Amino acid sequence: IEQRARFPWVRDRSIFVGEPHDIVPHDFGAGLPGIREWTENNFDFSGYVMGSPPPDGAERAALRRRLGVGPDERLCVVTVGGTGVGNSLLGRVVHAVPIIRRMVPELGFVVVTGPRIDPASVPRVPGVTVCGYVDDLADYLAACDIAVVQGGLTTCMELTAAGTPFVYVPLDHHFEQNFHVSHRLDRYAAGRRMCYAEAADPHLLAQIIVEEMSADRPYRPVETDGAQRAAQLLTELL
């Protein structure tokens, strides 16, 4: 904050990827400015930037067929991003799979480990496909019936934009996931939050996954013009 005040000329423009109300209504600390107020005074806002617009009904049906999801099948995607610390969550979800499949036999699972988790470390359970890397993960997130994720902003917002039901489990003591990401998801009425202690109970985790898959929780629409707005803000500098 002090550097920003002392050297305003260092930056020609600062862009916040989101809207003012996406920012938590708290202050930086005792005697420091409010986070939202300070950001509004120092940043321009582009709205959220998505890779591509989410598929509509017909596009989603075609996408599911392309990904090999049959008309009588349902799909749960489990992913924890690029960090190895998510190995515990993957194990907890896989441990709950037999319980879930007794309630929803047609539900299959794709577990994406990412680059820092050895796929061989994930237990092999019927109905679960384990992948180290999925090139079109965003398509899977848009096409699936339910997702279980860690709590990173990009993955959660892709699910929100697609209207996909999801359960997210922020890392304990992770400031961004527990405060900033959760606040933004609450604004969109998106996702069901669980803490790690709750996710340790396979029966509770199974119950919540099944509940969220069938719950009718319309999310607030995510703005789709963020990239254009950001480009316009940058073009003005040229």
C-alpha positions in Angstrom: 0.0 0.0 0.0 2.8 2.4 0.9 4.7 1.5 -2.3 1.6 2.2 -4.4 1.2 5.6 -2.8 4.9 6.6 -3.1 5.4 5.4 -6.7 2.1 5.8 -8.6 4.0 6.3 -11.8 5.4 2.7 -11.9 2.1 1.4 -13.4 0.2 2.9 -16.3 -2.9 0.9 -15.5 -4.0 -1.8 -13.0 -6.9 -4.1 -13.9 -8.9 -6.2 -11.4 -10.5 -9.2 -13.1 -13.9 -8.9 -11.6 -16.3 -6.3 -10.2 -16.1 -4.2 -7.1 -18.6 -6.3 -5.2 -16.4 -9.4 -5.8 -14.0 -7.8 -3.2 -14.4 -8.7 0.4 -15.9 -5.8 2.5 -13.0 -5.9 5.1 -10.0 -3.8 5.8 -6.3 -4.7 5.3 -5.7 -4.6 9.0 -5.7 -2.2 12.0 -5.3 1.4 10.8 -5.2 0.3 7.1 -7.8 1.1 4.4 -10.7 -1.0 3.4 -9.8 -3.6 0.8 -12.7 -2.8 -1.6 -12.3 1.0 -1.2 -8.6 0.9 -1.8 -9.0 -1.4 -4.8 -11.6 0.9 -6.4 -9.2 3.8 -6.0 -6.3 2.0 -7.5 -7.7 -0.4 -10.1 -10.0 -0.5 -13.1 -12.5 -3.3 -13.3 -12.9 -5.6 -16.3 -15.4 -8.1 -15.0 -14.6 -11.8 -15.0 -12.5 -13.1 -18.0 -13.6 -16.5 -19.3 -11.8 -18.7 -21.8 -15.0 -19.3 -23.8 -18.7 -18.8 -23.3 -20.4 -21.7 -21.5 -22.3 -24.2 -23.7 -26.0 -24.0 -23.9 -28.4 -26.9 -23.7 -27.8 -28.3 -27.2 -24.1 -27.6 -27.1 -23.8 -29.2 -23.7 -25.5 -32.4 -25.0 -23.1 -32.6 -27.9 -20.2 -32.0 -25.6 -21.2 -34.8 -23.4 -21.5 -37.2 -26.4 -18.0 -36.1 -27.5 -16.6 -36.8 -24.1 -18.1 -40.3 -24.1 -20.8 -39.7 -21.5 -23.8 -41.9 -22.4 -27.4 -40.7 -22.3 -28.1 -42.8 -19.2 -24.8 -42.0 -17.5 -23.9 -39.2 -15.1 -20.5 -37.8 -14.5 -18.6 -36.4 -11.5 -15.3 -34.6 -12.1 -12.9 -34.3 -9.2 -9.9 -32.0 -9.6 -7.6 -30.1 -7.2 -5.6 -27.9 -9.6 -1.9 -28.0 -10.0 -0.9 -28.5 -6.4 0.2 -31.7 -4.6 -1.5 -30.7 -1.4 -4.9 -31.8 -2.9 -3.9 -35.5 -2.7 -5.8 -35.8 0.6 -9.1 -34.5 -0.9 -8.8 -36.9 -3.9 -8.4 -39.8 -1.5 -11.4 -38.7 0.5 -13.6 -38.5 -2.5 -12.5 -41.9 -3.9 -13.1 -43.4 -0.4 -16.7 -42.1 -0.6 -17.4 -43.4 -4.2 -18.8 -46.8 -3.2 -21.3 -45.1 -0.9 -22.3 -42.6 -3.6 -22.7 -45.3 -6.3 -25.0 -47.3 -4.0 -27.3 -44.2 -4.1 -26.6 -43.2 -7.8 -25.3 -46.3 -9.6 -25.1 -44.5 -13.0 -22.6 -41.9 -11.6 -19.1 -42.3 -12.9 -16.0 -40.4 -11.7 -13.1 -38.8 -13.5 -10.4 -37.9 -11.0 -7.7 -35.5 -12.3 -4.5 -35.5 -10.3 -2.6 -32.7 -12.0 1.2 -32.5 -12.5 2.3 -32.9 -8.9 0.3 -35.9 -7.8 1.2 -39.4 -9.0 -2.0 -41.0 -10.5 -0.8 -44.3 -9.0 -1.2 -42.9 -5.5 -5.0 -42.7 -6.0 -6.8 -45.9 -5.0 -8.4 -47.8 -7.8 -12.1 -48.1 -7.2 -14.8 -49.4 -9.7 -16.5 -46.5 -11.5 -13.4 -44.2 -11.1 -11.1 -43.2 -14.0 -7.9 -41.5 -12.8 -6.1 -39.1 -15.2 -2.8 -37.3 -14.6 -3.8 -34.6 -17.2 -6.9 -33.7 -19.1 -6.3 -31.4 -22.1 -9.9 -30.2 -22.2 -10.7 -30.0 -18.5 -12.9 -26.9 -19.0 -15.1 -29.0 -21.3 -15.4 -31.7 -18.6 -16.3 -29.1 -16.0 -19.0 -27.7 -18.3 -20.4 -31.1 -19.3 -20.4 -33.0 -15.9 -23.3 -33.3 -13.6 -21.4 -32.5 -10.4 -17.8 -31.6 -9.6 -15.7 -31.7 -6.4 -12.8 -29.2 -6.3 -10.4 -27.6 -3.9 -11.3 -23.9 -3.9 -9.2 -22.2 -6.5 -10.8 -19.2 -8.2 -10.4 -20.2 -11.8 -11.8 -23.7 -11.5 -14.7 -22.5 -9.3 -15.6 -19.6 -11.7 -15.5 -21.9 -14.7 -18.0 -24.2 -12.9 -20.1 -21.1 -11.9 -20.2 -19.7 -15.5 -21.3 -23.1 -16.8 -23.9 -23.5 -14.1 -22.5 -26.8 -13.0 -23.3 -27.9 -9.5 -20.1 -28.3 -7.4 -18.8 -28.9 -3.9 -15.6 -27.1 -3.0 -13.3 -27.8 0.0 -10.9 -24.8 0.6 -7.5 -25.6 2.1 -7.5 -25.0 5.8 -5.8 -21.6 6.6 -5.6 -20.7 2.9 -6.4 -17.0 3.0 -7.5 -16.6 -0.6 -9.6 -19.7 -0.8 -11.3 -19.2 2.5 -12.0 -15.5 2.2 -11.7 -14.0 -1.3 -12.9 -17.0 -3.4 -15.7 -17.9 -1.0 -16.9 -14.3 -0.9 -17.0 -14.2 -4.7 -18.8 -17.5 -5.0 -21.4 -16.4 -2.4 -22.1 -13.4 -4.6 -22.9 -15.7 -7.5 -24.8 -18.1 -5.1 -22.5 -20.8 -6.5 -21.1 -24.0 -5.0 -21.5 -25.8 -1.7 -18.7 -25.2 0.7 -17.3 -28.0 3.0 -14.4 -27.8 5.4 -11.7 -30.5 5.5 -13.0 -31.9 8.7 -16.5 -32.5 7.2 -14.9 -34.0 4.0 -13.1 -36.6 6.2 -16.5 -38.3 6.9 -17.2 -40.4 3.7 -20.9 -40.7 4.5 -21.4 -37.0 4.9 -19.3 -36.2 1.8 -21.3 -38.8 -0.2 -24.6 -37.3 1.1 -23.6 -33.7 0.1 -22.4 -34.7 -3.4 -25.6 -36.5 -4.1 -27.7 -33.6 -2.7 -25.9 -31.0 -4.8 -26.1 -33.0 -7.9 -29.9 -33.0 -7.8 -30.4 -29.6 -6.1 -31.9 -26.8 -8.2 -29.6 -23.8 -7.3 -29.6 -21.3 -10.2 -26.3 -19.3 -10.1 -26.1 -15.6 -10.9 -24.9 -15.3 -14.5 -21.2 -14.6 -14.9 -20.4 -11.6 -17.2 -19.1 -12.7 -20.6 -17.5 -9.5 -21.8 -14.5 -9.3 -19.4 -11.9 -10.0 -22.1 -13.3 -7.2 -24.3 -13.4 -4.8 -21.4 -9.8 -5.6 -20.4 -8.6 -5.2 -24.0 -10.3 -1.8 -24.3 -8.6 -0.7 -21.0 -5.2 -1.8 -22.4 -5.8 -0.3 -25.9 -6.3 3.1 -24.4 -2.7 3.0 -23.3 -1.4 2.5 -26.9 
